[in-house]
């Protein structure tokens, strides 16, 4: 595992002509005089992309690249795709980079190409914080999707779940960077390819040609660009294993994919809270028609209905796949909220201060800082709070307003007072076009959907397909107080009213956010095995203790008579990990993967049953503002059979079938 999520920027020398030159690899990123023409010749023309795009039958086309560099290849592909493909098609571009440029470096490099500024500026604006892992960027209103892996190329492709149509094998010359062109890299290139996948590369080096031939590609030399004598092109002409088996990597029980690209006609999303609203939006912005069924008469009236919530990722001192998920989700959520809300309707990126609960946690915070595990842009020491951490990308969200914004997309139809009472699987999609998928019914409405996503939180046990999931409800009471009442209470106690001027979210045992519409929101209680829906004075008193500690006030500064509140129930999971992915039959798994009960290390690429296009997105607990946007993006990638925004091992941690597999493995010890 990693010792740091930080990555070293490239060591760049800028030539007299302004072109970047890599000191690490003693090579140029591009030729100033002919960089665009070379990219178009080597990668666009020699993969025959314009012709393929103008006649493409599938809805999406996937390109994968070794070496993002300045993004020039991506920008040329983006431009050519818009010129060649019809408006209903989508481009997915995946690239890896071990030494990613900073946003400032990228801007300096790309200003040399004013002819593509229309494309380069949106890329610069959307460019993520430089941090290890996958980063999903959406451009052209979702029509162009860029997935960046910052880290080792081999690790990135090993972690990738995608079906690639064309490869741009770029990066620095093999003679300057031989470590990248490993046998494992070529094996992953083959795993991610299908019959008909093409590649092109500027190099004719033997290490590249042999590596591709060894994994089954037909390889040939053609005329290089300009003065370069030769380059290499080719394609995979042999049949490959089904997609589900190619992605399995020995763990077919965590299957995510359908082997056939099933048609997405209309998707049903059940639930209008954070998980449901984000899922509907992630699909809708890709042109998919979505119905959202909400059993109540208003949206987001459960745990997503609190007036104010905070982005609190709880980053750890250890690199785990769960921590990788929350880090990636945190960065994705902040980018999404910044894009959706530029005027402060529901989102305020004010920052968050994480205060240690005790000396042991203060030591952990110091260890985290000493390790320099995270980039400074993500986490550093707070200057005005001893032993505390500052997360500058964090802030607060008004969840219901966020859900309203997400659900306002024109491709979403919202049905209130519509409780799902029946869900029947109609079988596999038929080639003759007859209606298949899922028949869903409520007391007042019935329809057929190609795909269904259950975002039903604590109501999920009502569905037989989800009855085996070990979710449970945790009661939480939040409190609110008028700012004027808080100021008066401070003055009566002889405390400085300046302490009420909260400009950042503060978190310790609980939290308090900067005032919203004249109210301070704080809390929250954490009540196990408590189903009481009533707001209680005792809960207010606990929350007031939290507030007084966070603000450094004397106890009993405030009284519960000045408080109002709300009770909701978090949907929690024993392993503190959301449940996101396709729903499979427990009986089928227990039958097909019974060998795990005798050998927990057994591996298999054979999938027990085909994906039935039923998905779940629940169990986000108190971190739904962070985890639901990326989880929704992940669900959308599964439904559309497009590249996943999550690492393979991360998606395994979220997989709904993990509990079935865990129980099978445990049974070998009984």
Secondary structure, DSSP 8 states (H G I E B T S, - for coil): --S-S------EEE-TTS-EEETTTTEES--TTTHHHHHIIIIIITTTHHHHHHT--SSEEEEEEE--TTSHHHHHHHHHHHHHS-TT-EEEEEEEESS---HHHHHHHHTT-GGGHHHHHHHHHH---S-SEEEEEEEGGGTEEEEEEES-HHHHHHH----EEEEEE-SS-TTT-GGGS-HHHHHHHHHTEEEEEEEEES---HHHHHHHHHTT-EEEEEE-STT--EEEEEE--S----HHHHHHTTBGGG----SS-----EEEEE--SHHHHHHHHHHHTTT-EEEEE-SSSSSS-SGGG-S-EE------SS--HHHHHHHHHHHHHHHHHHHH-SS-SSEE---EEE--SSHHHHHHHHHHHHHT-S-TTT-EE-SSSTT-EEETT--EE-HHHHHHHHHTSTTEEEESS----EEEEEES--TT----EEEEE-SS-EEEESEEEE--GGGGGGSGGGTTS-EEEEEEEEEEEEHHHHHHHHHHTT--GGGG---SEEESSSEE---BTTEEEEE---EET----S--HHHHHHHHHHHHHHHT--TTSS-GGGEEEEEEEEEEETTS--EEEE---HHHHHHHTGGGGT-TT--B---SS---SEEEEE--TT-HHHHHHHHHHHHHHHHTT---SS-HHHHHHH-TTHHHHHHHHHGGG-
